[in-house]
């Protein structure tokens, strides 16, 4: 199935305690339910795909995890079963090292590629040598050294996406959420981003990844476990090779593939 999967060096092992646990979460907007009693376990070191139609609630779920939105009911737990549902955004993201890469590219358009990374690093640390080291490492890791002095506004769409991911890694996250990460990218750049995501775990062994998309091939290529979001809940969580054969998943999402 995958040209990408063979590059995966670190394999996750299912453990008893999830890195992220979502229990009976519900969220409505103007009386219209989007998520209803949703349950989801994400285990440490795993790459997870979240599949669902446009408007199924994928971004809403991410915003609930991050604390941008407040759930109508239900609970969200981070490592060691710590309840984070009532914590403000900065506390849950800093204390539990949760990072986020939104669908829409989020960079400082008038700053150089290098200064985009340095600017965020300077908010998190004071050691200038450490800041420079992190900046150089991320520029190298994401093949951005050649455009380090180029304004973000002048980068290609793929380079901006790489820069967004690099910025999210500055705080050395343990959990990272990618929302529609492959949107508006060329097939060549999609393959490049896939390899980058997999290679993150060769140097960040405990990194837990949740990727949302509505194009199943992109997610299945990468994931250890794929979760199907339909009618406001997770209806199936299985390995990629199994979930495409599952009758419930096929009826709700895949169709005749």
C-alpha positions as CSV (number, residue, x, y, z in Angstrom):
1,X,0.0,0.0,0.0
2,X,2.6,2.5,1.0
3,X,5.8,4.0,-0.3
4,X,5.9,5.9,2.9
5,X,5.4,3.3,5.6
6,X,8.7,1.5,4.8
7,X,10.5,4.6,6.1
8,X,9.0,4.2,9.5
9,X,11.7,3.2,11.9
10,X,10.0,3.6,15.3
11,X,7.0,1.4,15.8
12,X,4.6,2.3,18.6
13,X,3.5,-0.3,21.1
14,X,-0.1,-0.3,22.5
15,X,0.0,0.5,26.2
16,X,-2.7,0.6,28.9
17,X,-2.6,4.3,29.4
18,X,-3.4,6.6,26.4
19,X,-1.6,9.8,25.8
20,X,-4.9,11.4,25.1
21,X,-8.4,10.1,26.2
22,X,-11.6,11.7,25.0
23,X,-14.7,10.4,27.0
24,X,-18.3,11.1,26.0
25,X,-17.6,14.4,24.4
26,X,-20.6,16.3,22.9
27,X,-20.7,19.7,21.2
28,X,-23.5,21.6,19.5
29,X,-23.7,24.9,17.7
30,X,-27.0,26.8,17.8
31,X,-28.8,23.6,18.9
32,X,-27.3,21.5,16.1
33,X,-25.2,18.6,17.4
34,X,-21.8,18.2,15.8
35,X,-20.3,15.7,18.2
36,X,-22.3,13.3,20.4
37,X,-20.9,11.2,23.1
38,X,-17.6,10.8,21.2
39,X,-15.0,8.4,22.7
40,X,-11.4,8.2,21.5
41,X,-8.1,6.8,22.8
42,X,-4.8,7.9,21.4
43,X,-1.8,5.9,22.5
44,X,1.8,7.2,23.1
45,X,4.1,7.1,20.1
46,X,1.3,6.2,17.6
47,X,0.3,7.9,14.3
48,X,-3.4,8.2,14.2
49,X,-5.6,9.1,11.3
50,X,-9.0,10.8,11.8
51,X,-11.2,10.4,8.7
52,X,-14.5,12.1,8.1
53,X,-16.5,13.9,5.5
54,X,-16.2,17.7,5.3
55,X,-18.2,19.1,8.1
56,X,-18.2,15.9,10.2
57,X,-16.6,17.6,13.2
58,X,-12.8,16.9,12.8
59,X,-11.7,20.5,13.4
60,X,-14.3,20.9,16.2
61,X,-12.8,17.9,17.9
62,X,-9.3,19.4,17.6
63,X,-10.5,22.7,19.0
64,X,-12.0,20.9,22.0
65,X,-8.7,19.1,22.6
66,X,-6.8,22.4,22.5
67,X,-9.3,24.3,24.6
68,X,-10.3,26.7,21.9
69,X,-13.9,25.4,22.3
70,X,-15.6,24.2,25.4
71,X,-17.5,20.9,25.3
72,X,-21.2,20.8,26.2
73,X,-20.4,17.7,28.2
74,X,-17.7,15.0,28.5
75,X,-14.1,14.9,29.6
76,X,-10.7,15.0,28.0
77,X,-7.7,13.5,29.7
78,X,-3.9,13.8,29.0
79,X,-1.1,11.6,30.2
80,X,-1.5,9.9,33.5
81,X,-5.3,10.3,33.3
82,X,-5.1,14.0,34.1
83,X,-8.3,15.9,33.4
84,X,-7.6,18.8,31.1
85,X,-11.1,19.8,30.0
86,X,-11.3,22.8,32.3
87,X,-7.7,24.0,31.7
88,X,-7.1,27.1,29.6
89,X,-5.4,26.7,26.3
90,X,-1.9,27.8,27.4
91,X,-1.9,25.5,30.4
92,X,-2.9,22.3,28.6
93,X,-0.6,23.0,25.7
94,X,2.4,24.0,27.8
95,X,2.0,21.5,30.7
96,X,1.1,18.6,28.4
97,X,3.1,19.7,25.4
98,X,0.3,19.7,22.9
99,X,1.0,21.3,19.5
100,X,-1.2,22.2,16.6
101,X,-0.8,22.7,12.9
102,X,-4.0,24.2,11.4
103,X,-5.3,23.6,7.9
104,X,-4.8,27.3,7.0
105,X,-1.1,28.1,7.0
106,X,-0.2,30.0,10.2
107,X,3.1,31.9,9.8
108,X,4.3,35.5,10.1
109,X,4.1,36.5,6.4
110,X,6.4,39.5,6.6
111,X,9.1,37.7,8.6
112,X,11.8,35.6,7.0
113,X,11.6,31.8,7.3
114,X,14.4,31.9,9.9
115,X,12.8,34.7,12.0
116,X,9.5,32.8,12.0
117,X,11.2,30.0,13.9
118,X,13.4,32.3,16.1
119,X,10.4,34.5,17.0
120,X,8.5,31.6,18.5
121,X,11.6,30.1,20.1
122,X,12.3,33.4,21.9
123,X,8.9,33.2,23.5
124,X,9.7,29.8,24.9
125,X,13.3,30.1,26.0
126,X,16.0,32.7,26.9
127,X,19.2,30.9,25.9
128,X,20.3,32.4,22.6
129,X,22.6,29.5,21.8
130,X,19.8,27.1,22.3
131,X,17.5,29.3,20.2
132,X,20.1,29.3,17.3
133,X,20.7,25.6,17.6
134,X,16.9,24.8,17.4
135,X,16.5,27.2,14.5
136,X,19.4,25.6,12.5
137,X,18.2,22.1,13.3
138,X,14.6,22.7,12.2
139,X,15.7,24.6,9.0
140,X,17.9,21.6,8.1
141,X,15.4,18.9,9.0
142,X,12.7,20.6,6.9
143,X,15.0,21.4,3.9
144,X,14.4,25.2,4.5
145,X,18.1,26.3,4.8
146,X,18.1,27.6,1.2
147,X,15.2,29.9,1.9
148,X,16.1,30.8,5.5
149,X,16.3,34.5,4.6
150,X,13.2,34.5,2.3
151,X,10.0,36.2,3.6
152,X,7.3,33.7,4.4
153,X,5.0,35.5,2.0
154,X,7.3,34.6,-0.8
155,X,7.6,30.9,0.0
156,X,5.7,28.2,-2.0
157,X,2.7,26.6,-0.5
158,X,4.6,23.5,0.4
159,X,7.4,25.5,2.0
160,X,4.9,27.4,4.1
161,X,3.4,24.1,5.3
162,X,6.9,22.8,6.2
163,X,7.5,26.1,8.1
164,X,4.2,25.7,10.0
165,X,5.2,22.2,11.1
166,X,8.7,23.3,12.1
167,X,7.3,26.1,14.3
168,X,5.0,23.6,16.0
169,X,8.0,21.5,17.0
170,X,9.9,24.2,18.7
171,X,8.5,23.4,22.2
172,X,9.3,19.7,21.7
173,X,5.7,18.5,21.9
174,X,4.6,15.1,23.0
175,X,1.3,15.3,21.1
176,X,0.8,17.1,17.8
177,X,-2.5,17.6,15.9
178,X,-2.4,18.1,12.1
179,X,-5.6,19.5,10.7
180,X,-6.1,18.7,7.0
181,X,-2.3,18.9,6.6
182,X,-2.4,17.9,2.9
183,X,-5.0,20.5,1.8
184,X,-4.0,22.4,-1.4
185,X,-0.7,20.7,-1.9
186,X,0.7,19.1,-5.0
187,X,1.0,15.3,-5.1
188,X,4.8,15.6,-5.0
189,X,4.6,17.9,-1.9
190,X,2.1,15.5,-0.3
191,X,4.6,12.7,-0.5
192,X,7.3,14.9,0.9
193,X,5.1,15.9,3.9
194,X,4.2,12.3,4.5
195,X,7.8,11.3,4.8
196,X,8.6,14.3,7.1
197,X,5.8,13.2,9.4
198,X,7.0,9.6,9.6
199,X,10.6,10.7,10.0
200,X,9.6,12.9,13.0
201,X,9.5,9.7,15.1
202,X,13.0,8.7,14.3
203,X,14.3,11.5,16.5
204,X,11.2,12.0,18.7
205,X,10.4,8.5,19.8
206,X,7.5,9.4,22.2
207,X,5.7,11.8,19.8
208,X,2.0,11.0,19.4
209,X,0.4,12.2,16.2
210,X,-3.3,12.8,15.2
211,X,-3.9,13.7,11.5
212,X,-7.3,14.7,10.2
213,X,-8.2,14.5,6.5
214,X,-11.1,13.5,4.3
215,X,-8.9,11.8,1.7
216,X,-8.4,8.3,3.1
217,X,-5.3,7.3,1.1
218,X,-3.2,10.1,2.6
219,X,-4.1,9.0,6.1
220,X,-3.9,5.3,5.6
221,X,-0.4,5.5,4.2
222,X,0.8,7.0,7.5
223,X,-1.3,5.7,10.3
224,X,-1.0,2.9,12.8
225,X,-4.6,3.3,13.6
226,X,-7.4,5.0,11.6
227,X,-10.5,6.4,13.3
228,X,-13.7,7.1,11.4
229,X,-15.8,10.1,12.5
230,X,-19.4,9.8,11.4
231,X,-22.7,11.2,12.7
232,X,-20.9,12.9,15.6
233,X,-19.0,9.8,17.0
234,X,-16.1,7.5,16.3
235,X,-17.7,4.5,14.7
236,X,-14.6,2.5,14.0
237,X,-10.9,2.4,15.1
238,X,-8.8,-0.1,13.3
239,X,-5.5,-0.7,11.5
240,X,-5.5,0.8,7.9
241,X,-5.5,-2.5,6.1
242,X,-8.5,-3.7,8.2
243,X,-10.6,-0.6,8.3
244,X,-11.0,-0.3,4.5
245,X,-12.6,-3.8,4.6
246,X,-14.9,-3.2,7.5
247,X,-18.5,-3.2,6.5
248,X,-19.6,-0.4,8.9
249,X,-16.7,1.8,7.8
250,X,-17.4,1.2,4.2
251,X,-21.0,2.0,4.6
252,X,-20.4,5.2,6.5
253,X,-17.3,6.5,4.8
254,X,-15.3,4.5,2.2
255,X,-18.1,3.3,0.0
256,X,-17.1,1.0,-2.8
257,X,-13.4,1.3,-3.1
